[in-house]
Amino acid sequence: RIQAFAPDGTFLRRWGSAGSGEGQFDKPSRVAVGSDGTVYVSDYYNYRIQYFDAAGTYIGQWGSVGTGPGQFNRPGGVAVAPDGKRIYVADQYHDRIQFFDQGGTYLGQWGATGSGPGQFAFPSDVAVAPNGRVYVADNNNHRIQVFDAAGRFLLEWGGEGSGEGQFASLGGMAVAPDGTVY
């Protein structure tokens, strides 16, 4: 299920149940909210993204299991571009990032298995900064990679370890309005 809370922690509402039907989930793994209030949910074991209005009313879904465009093998992180026109999804077991319009129409993808620039080893999360840069938590490569909105590699940082700027299996992240990456 998905639960919504006020900033002070007051429970507001919930929706969803176990299953594979509309509005049902099998391990909802990440949630992103667009500037219009649309809630996008990465439905991990149902291999899809579902989206809802702010009250939790089902609007639609996209995705299925497979290797083709718009198909997933365990979608992880989901993020909405600042203008709300692109939805980015970390397709974890295919080592790629796919992006879609607000209604789920496939627009493109980037990435491949590996450890070089623009390659991934289980990308677990994705976040978009206010300037449109796309940050990817590259879990098994223990780093964060940064791309422009079209998927062109810009930079990376991190590495395996416990020191400053190092990671051990990078799970999730977020980008603040000022661009700070957490």
C-alpha positions in Angstrom: 0.0 0.0 0.0 0.9 3.7 -0.2 0.3 5.9 2.8 0.3 9.7 2.8 1.1 11.9 5.8 1.0 15.6 6.6 4.4 17.3 7.2 3.9 16.8 11.0 3.3 13.1 10.6 -0.4 13.1 10.8 -1.9 10.2 8.7 -3.9 11.5 5.8 -4.9 8.5 3.6 -3.7 5.2 2.1 -4.5 3.2 -1.0 -3.6 -0.1 -2.6 -3.6 -3.8 -1.6 -1.7 -6.9 -2.5 -2.2 -8.2 -6.0 -1.7 -7.4 -9.6 -4.8 -5.6 -10.5 -5.3 -1.8 -11.0 -4.2 -0.1 -7.8 -2.8 -3.2 -6.3 0.9 -3.8 -5.6 3.5 -6.5 -5.2 6.4 -4.7 -3.4 5.9 -1.0 -4.2 9.5 0.0 -4.1 9.7 3.8 -4.8 7.3 6.7 -5.1 7.7 10.0 -6.9 5.3 13.0 -7.0 5.0 15.4 -9.9 4.4 19.1 -9.5 0.8 18.5 -10.5 0.4 16.1 -7.6 0.4 12.9 -9.7 1.9 10.0 -7.7 4.0 7.5 -9.6 4.7 4.2 -7.9 7.3 1.6 -9.0 5.5 -1.7 -8.6 8.6 -4.0 -8.3 7.3 -7.6 -8.8 4.4 -6.5 -11.1 7.1 -5.0 -13.4 5.2 -1.8 -14.0 4.7 1.9 -13.0 1.3 2.8 -11.7 0.1 6.4 -11.3 -2.6 8.0 -9.2 -4.0 11.4 -8.4 -3.1 13.0 -5.0 -6.1 11.4 -3.4 -5.0 7.9 -4.5 -7.4 7.4 -7.4 -6.0 5.1 -10.0 -5.2 6.9 -13.3 -3.1 4.4 -15.3 -0.1 2.2 -15.6 2.6 1.2 -18.0 5.2 -1.6 -18.3 5.4 -5.4 -18.3 8.1 -8.0 -17.8 10.6 -8.1 -20.6 13.6 -6.6 -22.3 12.0 -4.3 -24.8 11.3 -0.6 -24.7 8.9 0.2 -21.9 9.4 -3.3 -20.3 11.1 -3.9 -17.0 12.9 -6.4 -14.9 12.2 -5.1 -11.4 11.8 -1.3 -11.7 13.4 0.5 -8.8 13.7 4.2 -8.5 11.2 6.5 -10.3 11.7 10.3 -10.6 9.8 13.2 -12.3 11.6 15.9 -14.2 11.0 19.5 -12.8 8.7 20.4 -15.7 6.7 17.1 -15.1 7.1 16.1 -18.8 9.5 13.1 -18.2 9.4 10.2 -15.8 12.6 8.4 -15.3 12.7 4.7 -14.1 15.7 2.7 -12.9 15.3 -0.7 -14.7 17.5 -2.5 -12.2 18.1 -5.9 -13.7 18.5 -4.6 -17.2 21.1 -2.0 -16.0 19.4 0.9 -17.8 17.4 4.1 -17.2 14.2 4.4 -19.2 12.2 7.6 -19.6 8.5 8.2 -20.5 6.0 11.0 -20.8 3.4 11.6 -18.1 1.1 9.0 -19.6 3.7 6.3 -19.9 4.6 6.6 -23.6 8.2 5.4 -24.0 10.6 8.1 -25.0 14.0 6.6 -24.7 16.7 4.9 -22.6 20.4 4.7 -21.8 22.8 2.4 -20.0 24.3 -1.0 -20.3 25.9 -3.5 -18.0 29.4 -2.6 -16.9 31.4 -0.2 -14.8 32.4 2.5 -17.3 30.8 5.9 -17.7 27.1 5.4 -18.5 27.2 1.8 -17.6 25.5 0.3 -14.5 25.5 -2.6 -12.1 22.0 -2.6 -10.6 20.9 1.0 -10.7 18.8 1.2 -7.6 17.5 4.8 -7.7 17.1 7.8 -9.9 16.6 11.5 -8.9 16.2 14.7 -10.9 17.7 18.0 -9.8 15.9 21.3 -10.4 18.2 22.0 -13.3 17.1 18.8 -15.0 20.3 16.8 -14.3 19.5 13.1 -13.7 21.4 11.4 -10.8 21.6 7.6 -10.8 22.5 5.5 -7.7 24.7 2.8 -9.3 24.3 0.3 -6.5 26.9 -2.4 -7.2 29.4 0.0 -8.7 29.1 2.0 -5.4 28.8 5.4 -7.2 26.5 8.1 -8.3 26.5 9.0 -12.0 25.1 12.2 -13.4 23.5 12.7 -16.8 21.8 15.4 -18.7 18.0 15.0 -19.4 18.7 13.1 -22.6 21.0 10.6 -20.9 24.4 12.0 -21.9 27.0 11.1 -19.2 28.4 14.2 -17.3 30.3 13.0 -14.3 30.5 10.4 -11.5 31.7 10.2 -7.9 32.0 7.6 -5.2 33.6 4.2 -5.0 33.4 1.2 -2.6 34.4 1.9 1.0 33.4 3.6 4.2 35.3 6.8 3.8 34.0 10.2 2.9 32.4 10.1 -0.5 32.5 6.3 -0.7 29.5 4.0 -0.6 28.7 0.4 0.2 25.7 -0.7 -1.9 24.0 2.6 -2.7 20.3 2.1 -2.2 18.5 5.4 -2.5 19.1 9.1 -2.8 17.3 12.5 -3.2 18.2 15.9 -4.6 17.2 19.0 -2.6 15.8 22.1 -4.3 19.2 23.8 -4.0 20.8 20.8 -5.8 22.4 19.1 -2.8 22.5 15.4 -3.3 21.6 13.2 -0.3 
